[in-house]
Amino acid sequence: MSDDYLRDGDAQQLHVHFRARLDLVDRAVVDILAFLKTHALPNFDDFETEVVVREGLTNAVVHGNGEDPEKFVTFDASVAAGFLAMVFSDEGAGFDWRAKLAVEDVDPESTCGRGILLMRSYGYEVSANERGNRVELQRHFS
């Protein structure tokens, strides 16, 4: 197994750790969606979930780690009784997630600044650590 990409976990949890490269985001998204589909979450939507996961991982690679392949992105997910928790972490300086949480509208022409708004629009509760380099998403599926 390469040190560029690591996938580990069990029936209820998934851990993915990879170098900050965009090509590895695609691989991670495939693994994450495959894991989540095994849980038959009520009203689970492949498209919505892929958009959210891809947004979180891409932000970690591009904005968090500056696409520096010497840095790593970590993703963790756990599923229990219709509840999904996902955590995206990077080695970057972080961002002011509270300011982004307050945003209710973005310029449709903008290429950034939509991530948290998008995640919330799909029903995820969003929080982060103080530094802003570890974003947590939670959602109850019913």
GIBEL-V641992 format. One record per residue. RES is the residue in one letter. D_CENTER is the distance of its C-alpha to the mean C-alpha in whole Angstrom. Layout:
res=RES d_center=D_CENTER
res=RES d_center=D_CENTER
//
This chain:
res=M d_center=23
res=S d_center=22
res=D d_center=20
res=D d_center=18
res=Y d_center=16
res=L d_center=16
res=R d_center=15
res=D d_center=16
res=G d_center=16
res=D d_center=19
res=A d_center=19
res=Q d_center=17
res=Q d_center=14
res=L d_center=12
res=H d_center=12
res=V d_center=11
res=H d_center=12
res=F d_center=13
res=R d_center=15
res=A d_center=13
res=R d_center=15
res=L d_center=14
res=D d_center=15
res=L d_center=13
res=V d_center=10
res=D d_center=12
res=R d_center=13
res=A d_center=10
res=V d_center=9
res=V d_center=13
res=D d_center=13
res=I d_center=10
res=L d_center=12
res=A d_center=15
res=F d_center=14
res=L d_center=13
res=K d_center=16
res=T d_center=18
res=H d_center=18
res=A d_center=20
res=L d_center=18
res=P d_center=20
res=N d_center=19
res=F d_center=16
res=D d_center=16
res=D d_center=14
res=F d_center=14
res=E d_center=12
res=T d_center=10
res=E d_center=9
res=V d_center=9
res=V d_center=6
res=V d_center=4
res=R d_center=7
res=E d_center=6
res=G d_center=3
res=L d_center=5
res=T d_center=8
res=N d_center=8
res=A d_center=8
res=V d_center=11
res=V d_center=13
res=H d_center=13
res=G d_center=12
res=N d_center=14
res=G d_center=16
res=E d_center=16
res=D d_center=18
res=P d_center=18
res=E d_center=20
res=K d_center=17
res=F d_center=14
res=V d_center=10
res=T d_center=9
res=F d_center=7
res=D d_center=8
res=A d_center=9
res=S d_center=13
res=V d_center=15
res=A d_center=18
res=A d_center=20
res=G d_center=18
res=F d_center=16
res=L d_center=12
res=A d_center=10
res=M d_center=6
res=V d_center=6
res=F d_center=5
res=S d_center=8
res=D d_center=11
res=E d_center=14
res=G d_center=15
res=A d_center=17
res=G d_center=14
res=F d_center=15
res=D d_center=17
res=W d_center=14
res=R d_center=17
res=A d_center=19
res=K d_center=16
res=L d_center=16
res=A d_center=19
res=V d_center=19
res=E d_center=20
res=D d_center=21
res=V d_center=20
res=D d_center=22
res=P d_center=22
res=E d_center=23
res=S d_center=20
res=T d_center=18
res=C d_center=16
res=G d_center=15
res=R d_center=14
res=G d_center=10
res=I d_center=10
res=L d_center=13
res=L d_center=12
res=M d_center=9
res=R d_center=13
res=S d_center=15
res=Y d_center=13
res=G d_center=14
res=Y d_center=11
res=E d_center=12
res=V d_center=11
res=S d_center=12
res=A d_center=12
res=N d_center=14
res=E d_center=17
res=R d_center=17
res=G d_center=13
res=N d_center=12
res=R d_center=10
res=V d_center=8
res=E d_center=8
res=L d_center=8
res=Q d_center=11
res=R d_center=13
res=H d_center=16
res=F d_center=17
res=S d_center=21
//
